[in-house]
Each structure stands twice: as C-alpha cells, then as structure tokens.
Amino acid sequence: MGTQWSPAQNRIASDKRAHVMREIVETLLFVGLVFLIVQFAIRPVRVSDESMAPHLLPNQLVIVNHAAYLLSGPSRGDVVVFYDPRNPNLESIGRVIAVPGDTVSLSVSTLFVNGVLLNERYLAPAPIGQNQGVVPRTKLGPNDYFIMFDNRAFEGNDCQSQGCDSRSVGMIPRQNILGRAVLVFWPLNQFGGISNYSDVFSKVP
C-alpha cells in the first residue's frame, strides 16, 4: 500500500513544484532578454576596404556597439560606422573629427578644430604628392559630425561604389551614425581594442 500524504504535505509539494517552475520561467526570460540585448546592442562588421588603414584592414571583423550613443553623442576621435548621406545603402567606417558646435578647417596638409592644430598621429603615411583635400572654415550644426578616414588617400570620387567621408559628402547627421567600433576580434592574431586617440583632441576646447 502506497504512502498517503497529508493535505499539508501535498500543499508543500505543490508549492515546491510551483517554485521550481517559476525559477525555470524566470531563467528562460532572463536568457531571452540577454540574447535580445546582445543581438540589438552589438554586432560584428567586416572591414571591406582600406579606408581606416593601418588600424583597420580589409576582412577584419570588428565589434560595433549600437548602444554606445543612447545617452550621449559620439566624441572626437571615436571610430564609428555610419551611412553615407547620399547613399544610405552604403556603410562606412571613419573617425569623428568634429562634433556639433565645432568649427573645422582642412588644408592640403593641416587640420584645425576650434582653432587648434591637430597632430593626427593615427594617419596612414601619405603617398608623395598626395594631399588630403581642402575644406574651408565651417561651423557644424547642432546635429552634424565631421568624419574622415584615417587613410586620407582612400577618398575617391565614386561614392556610389566605395565609401566617402565628410570631405566629399559633407557633414554626417547624427541619425546616420550606427554605433562605435570598439574591438577587432578576428583574426585572433590581430585581436585588440580600437583607440580613439583622445590625446590628439585633448587641447580642443
């Protein structure tokens, strides 16, 4: 004859089963939430060209943080993924040089932000005779960012097939900036963080 449980014992066993089921459901919900956050907050992006050489090279995979600018906008020096304003189907990677309210001017060999000459030590060596273009003194609007490639020689005229930066397409609106590139994770022998070279911009008011 089987063991007969008292009503109190049955109630305790039922409570335990309900507690276990609740913990399972809560765990599944937590895992699902984390999965969604990771899916929408970060994503891998393959570097498709030499626009950011020598720091980012073709076929590297980088992690882009889409949540980086939820509370504040990009900072000078940040490496970001952005849409070309004239070709919204084309993603490019570039470095933020100037932010809303800044004044920027670019000559064949110098770059000034708010009157401060930048020593851009992150630049790729320029070929002999190559200049980086000219942008007259311009004040950025409240939603504008001035973004350029580290490899200034990469800039071309065909922005429909290759990325172009602010020298050709002008200011990049805030809504065109998708996120901050924070980490190279593939190939493994090139694993490492992506610097914003904050010291280059430290004297800019």
C-alpha positions as CSV (number, residue, x, y, z in Angstrom):
1,M,0.0,0.0,0.0
2,G,1.4,3.4,-1.1
3,T,2.3,6.2,1.3
4,Q,-0.5,8.5,2.0
5,W,0.4,12.2,2.2
6,S,-1.4,14.5,4.5
7,P,-3.1,17.6,2.9
8,A,-0.3,19.7,4.4
9,Q,2.4,17.6,2.8
10,N,0.5,17.8,-0.6
11,R,0.4,21.6,-0.3
12,I,4.2,21.8,0.5
13,A,5.0,19.5,-2.5
14,S,2.7,21.6,-4.8
15,D,4.4,24.8,-3.6
16,K,7.9,23.4,-4.3
17,R,6.8,22.4,-7.8
18,A,5.4,25.9,-8.4
19,H,8.6,27.5,-7.1
20,V,10.8,25.3,-9.4
21,M,8.6,26.1,-12.4
22,R,8.7,29.8,-11.6
23,E,12.5,29.7,-11.4
24,I,12.7,27.9,-14.8
25,V,10.4,30.5,-16.4
26,E,12.4,33.4,-14.8
27,T,15.7,31.9,-16.0
28,L,14.3,31.5,-19.6
29,L,13.0,35.1,-19.6
30,F,16.4,36.3,-18.4
31,V,18.3,34.4,-21.0
32,G,15.9,35.6,-23.7
33,L,16.3,39.2,-22.6
34,V,20.1,39.0,-22.6
35,F,20.0,37.4,-26.0
36,L,17.9,40.3,-27.4
37,I,20.1,42.9,-25.8
38,V,23.2,41.4,-27.3
39,Q,21.6,41.0,-30.7
40,F,20.5,44.6,-30.9
41,A,23.3,46.3,-28.9
42,I,26.3,44.8,-30.6
43,R,27.0,43.2,-34.0
44,P,30.1,42.2,-36.0
45,V,31.0,44.2,-39.0
46,R,33.5,43.1,-41.7
47,V,36.0,45.8,-42.8
48,S,35.6,45.9,-46.6
49,D,38.3,48.3,-47.6
50,E,41.5,50.2,-46.6
51,S,39.8,53.5,-45.6
52,M,40.9,53.1,-42.0
53,A,44.4,51.5,-42.7
54,P,46.7,50.9,-41.0
55,H,44.5,50.5,-37.9
56,L,41.7,48.5,-39.6
57,L,42.4,46.3,-42.5
58,P,40.2,44.5,-45.1
59,N,38.5,41.3,-43.9
60,Q,39.0,42.1,-40.2
61,L,35.9,41.6,-38.1
62,V,35.1,44.4,-35.6
63,I,32.5,44.6,-32.9
64,V,30.2,47.7,-33.2
65,N,28.4,48.9,-30.1
66,H,25.0,50.2,-31.2
67,A,24.1,51.2,-27.7
68,A,27.2,53.4,-27.2
69,Y,25.4,56.7,-28.0
70,L,22.0,56.1,-26.4
71,L,22.7,58.7,-23.7
72,S,25.2,61.0,-25.4
73,G,26.6,61.6,-28.9
74,P,29.9,60.5,-30.4
75,S,33.1,62.1,-29.2
76,R,36.0,63.4,-31.1
77,G,38.3,60.5,-32.0
78,D,35.7,57.8,-31.9
79,V,35.7,55.3,-34.7
80,V,32.2,54.9,-35.9
81,V,30.1,53.0,-38.5
82,F,27.9,55.4,-40.5
83,Y,25.7,55.7,-43.5
84,D,26.7,57.8,-46.4
85,P,24.1,60.6,-46.6
86,R,24.0,60.3,-50.4
87,N,23.9,56.5,-50.4
88,P,22.0,55.2,-47.4
89,N,22.7,51.6,-48.5
90,L,26.5,52.0,-48.1
91,E,28.1,51.7,-44.6
92,S,31.5,53.2,-44.0
93,I,33.9,53.3,-41.0
94,G,35.6,56.6,-40.1
95,R,36.9,58.7,-37.3
96,V,34.9,61.5,-35.7
97,I,37.0,64.7,-36.1
98,A,34.5,67.4,-35.1
99,V,31.2,67.3,-33.2
100,P,28.1,69.7,-33.1
101,G,29.1,73.3,-32.5
102,D,32.8,72.8,-33.5
103,T,34.5,74.8,-36.3
104,V,36.7,72.8,-38.6
105,S,39.0,73.7,-41.4
106,L,41.2,71.4,-43.6
107,S,44.0,72.3,-45.9
108,V,46.3,70.1,-48.0
109,S,48.5,69.4,-45.0
110,T,46.8,70.7,-41.8
111,L,43.6,70.2,-39.9
112,F,42.2,72.7,-37.3
113,V,39.3,72.1,-34.9
114,N,38.2,75.2,-33.0
115,G,41.4,76.9,-33.9
116,V,43.6,74.0,-32.6
117,L,46.0,72.4,-35.0
118,L,45.7,68.6,-34.6
119,N,48.8,66.3,-34.6
120,E,47.0,63.3,-36.2
121,R,49.4,60.6,-35.3
122,Y,46.8,57.9,-36.3
123,L,47.0,58.8,-40.0
124,A,48.4,56.4,-42.6
125,P,51.5,57.7,-44.3
126,A,50.5,59.8,-47.3
127,P,51.9,59.0,-50.7
128,I,54.3,61.5,-52.2
129,G,52.3,64.3,-53.8
130,Q,49.1,63.3,-52.1
131,N,47.1,65.9,-50.3
132,Q,44.1,65.3,-48.0
133,G,41.8,67.8,-49.7
134,V,40.5,71.2,-48.6
135,V,37.5,72.1,-46.5
136,P,37.0,75.8,-45.8
137,R,36.4,77.0,-42.3
138,T,33.0,75.6,-41.4
139,K,30.9,75.6,-38.2
140,L,29.0,72.4,-37.5
141,G,25.2,72.5,-36.9
142,P,23.5,71.0,-33.8
143,N,23.1,67.6,-35.4
144,D,26.3,67.4,-37.5
145,Y,29.5,65.4,-37.3
146,F,32.6,65.8,-39.4
147,I,34.1,62.3,-40.1
148,M,37.2,61.3,-42.0
149,F,39.1,58.2,-42.9
150,D,42.5,57.6,-41.3
151,N,43.7,56.7,-44.8
152,R,43.2,60.0,-46.4
153,A,44.5,58.7,-49.8
154,F,41.5,56.3,-49.9
155,E,39.0,59.1,-50.6
156,G,37.6,58.8,-54.1
157,N,35.0,60.4,-56.4
158,D,32.7,57.4,-56.8
159,C,30.7,57.4,-53.6
160,Q,28.2,55.0,-55.0
161,S,30.6,52.1,-55.0
162,Q,33.0,53.0,-52.3
163,G,32.8,54.9,-49.0
164,C,33.3,58.6,-48.9
165,D,33.9,60.8,-45.8
166,S,33.0,64.4,-45.0
167,R,35.5,65.8,-47.5
168,S,33.1,64.7,-50.2
169,V,29.7,64.1,-48.7
170,G,29.8,66.9,-46.1
171,M,28.6,66.7,-42.5
172,I,27.2,63.4,-41.3
173,P,23.8,63.7,-39.5
174,R,23.6,62.1,-36.0
175,Q,20.9,59.6,-37.2
176,N,23.4,58.3,-39.9
177,I,25.8,57.1,-37.2
178,L,25.0,53.5,-36.3
179,G,27.5,52.8,-33.5
180,R,31.0,52.8,-32.2
181,A,33.6,50.3,-33.4
182,V,35.3,49.1,-30.2
183,L,37.1,45.9,-30.9
184,V,38.9,43.9,-33.6
185,F,38.1,40.3,-32.8
186,W,39.1,38.5,-36.0
187,P,41.6,37.3,-37.0
188,L,42.7,36.3,-33.5
189,N,46.3,37.4,-34.0
190,Q,45.0,41.0,-34.6
191,F,42.7,41.0,-31.6
192,G,42.6,44.3,-29.7
193,G,40.7,47.5,-28.9
194,I,40.2,50.4,-31.3
195,S,41.7,53.6,-29.9
196,N,40.0,57.0,-30.0
197,Y,43.4,58.7,-29.6
198,S,41.9,61.1,-27.1
199,D,45.3,62.8,-26.5
200,V,45.1,64.1,-30.1
201,F,42.0,66.1,-29.3
202,S,42.7,66.9,-25.6
203,K,43.6,70.6,-26.3
204,V,40.5,71.2,-28.4
205,P,38.1,73.4,-26.3
